[in-house]
């Protein structure tokens, strides 16, 4: 059984330790945050943070909202949660898992 459950860009976006760290940090935020706040927290140059956020945005792992010149980001955990649920379901239905469990 093949599962067409997700965009591979999700895994590409999370494969970099810095992007994973940025995403995890955003998951802990209840409020939207700006690039400068993320850069300050992660001790990474804002231009590098912006590039990481672009990949996370393309993978639909973050949402973006503009207000004047400021851009606010927030994690989109629903996207990742769906992918992980679909993979877990595929594993549960797998003959390899059912034989060993």
DRENMI-505057 format. One record per residue (C-alpha): x, y, z; residue number from 0; chain. Coordinates in steps of 0.5 Angstrom, whole numbers. Layout:
// DRENMI-505057
(rec (X Y Z) NUM "A")
...
END
This chain:
// DRENMI-505057
(rec (0 0 0) 0 "A")
(rec (3 7 -2) 1 "A")
(rec (1 13 2) 2 "A")
(rec (1 20 -2) 3 "A")
(rec (1 23 5) 4 "A")
(rec (5 29 4) 5 "A")
(rec (9 34 1) 6 "A")
(rec (17 32 1) 7 "A")
(rec (19 39 3) 8 "A")
(rec (16 38 10) 9 "A")
(rec (22 33 11) 10 "A")
(rec (27 37 7) 11 "A")
(rec (25 43 11) 12 "A")
(rec (26 40 18) 13 "A")
(rec (32 36 16) 14 "A")
(rec (37 42 17) 15 "A")
(rec (38 43 25) 16 "A")
(rec (37 51 25) 17 "A")
(rec (30 50 21) 18 "A")
(rec (28 45 26) 19 "A")
(rec (30 49 32) 20 "A")
(rec (27 55 29) 21 "A")
(rec (20 51 28) 22 "A")
(rec (21 48 35) 23 "A")
(rec (22 55 38) 24 "A")
(rec (16 57 34) 25 "A")
(rec (11 51 37) 26 "A")
(rec (13 54 44) 27 "A")
(rec (10 61 42) 28 "A")
(rec (3 63 43) 29 "A")
(rec (4 69 40) 30 "A")
(rec (6 71 33) 31 "A")
(rec (14 73 32) 32 "A")
(rec (18 77 28) 33 "A")
(rec (24 75 24) 34 "A")
(rec (29 80 29) 35 "A")
(rec (26 76 35) 36 "A")
(rec (27 69 32) 37 "A")
(rec (34 72 30) 38 "A")
(rec (36 74 37) 39 "A")
(rec (33 68 40) 40 "A")
(rec (37 63 35) 41 "A")
(rec (43 68 35) 42 "A")
(rec (43 67 27) 43 "A")
(rec (43 73 23) 44 "A")
(rec (36 75 21) 45 "A")
(rec (38 74 13) 46 "A")
(rec (39 67 15) 47 "A")
(rec (33 66 19) 48 "A")
(rec (29 69 13) 49 "A")
(rec (32 64 8) 50 "A")
(rec (30 59 13) 51 "A")
(rec (23 61 14) 52 "A")
(rec (22 61 7) 53 "A")
(rec (23 54 7) 54 "A")
(rec (19 53 13) 55 "A")
(rec (13 57 9) 56 "A")
(rec (14 53 3) 57 "A")
(rec (13 47 7) 58 "A")
(rec (7 50 10) 59 "A")
(rec (10 49 17) 60 "A")
(rec (9 56 19) 61 "A")
(rec (4 62 17) 62 "A")
(rec (6 69 15) 63 "A")
(rec (2 75 16) 64 "A")
(rec (5 82 14) 65 "A")
(rec (3 89 18) 66 "A")
(rec (6 95 15) 67 "A")
(rec (14 93 14) 68 "A")
(rec (13 88 20) 69 "A")
(rec (12 80 18) 70 "A")
(rec (10 76 23) 71 "A")
(rec (11 68 23) 72 "A")
(rec (7 63 27) 73 "A")
(rec (8 55 27) 74 "A")
(rec (3 51 23) 75 "A")
(rec (3 45 27) 76 "A")
(rec (-3 42 24) 77 "A")
(rec (0 41 17) 78 "A")
(rec (6 37 21) 79 "A")
(rec (1 33 25) 80 "A")
(rec (-3 31 19) 81 "A")
(rec (3 28 16) 82 "A")
(rec (6 24 22) 83 "A")
(rec (-1 21 23) 84 "A")
(rec (-2 19 16) 85 "A")
(rec (5 16 17) 86 "A")
(rec (3 12 23) 87 "A")
(rec (-3 10 20) 88 "A")
(rec (1 7 14) 89 "A")
(rec (6 4 19) 90 "A")
(rec (0 1 23) 91 "A")
(rec (-3 -2 17) 92 "A")
(rec (3 -5 15) 93 "A")
(rec (4 -12 14) 94 "A")
(rec (11 -12 17) 95 "A")
(rec (9 -8 23) 96 "A")
(rec (3 -13 24) 97 "A")
(rec (8 -19 24) 98 "A")
(rec (13 -17 29) 99 "A")
(rec (8 -13 34) 100 "A")
END
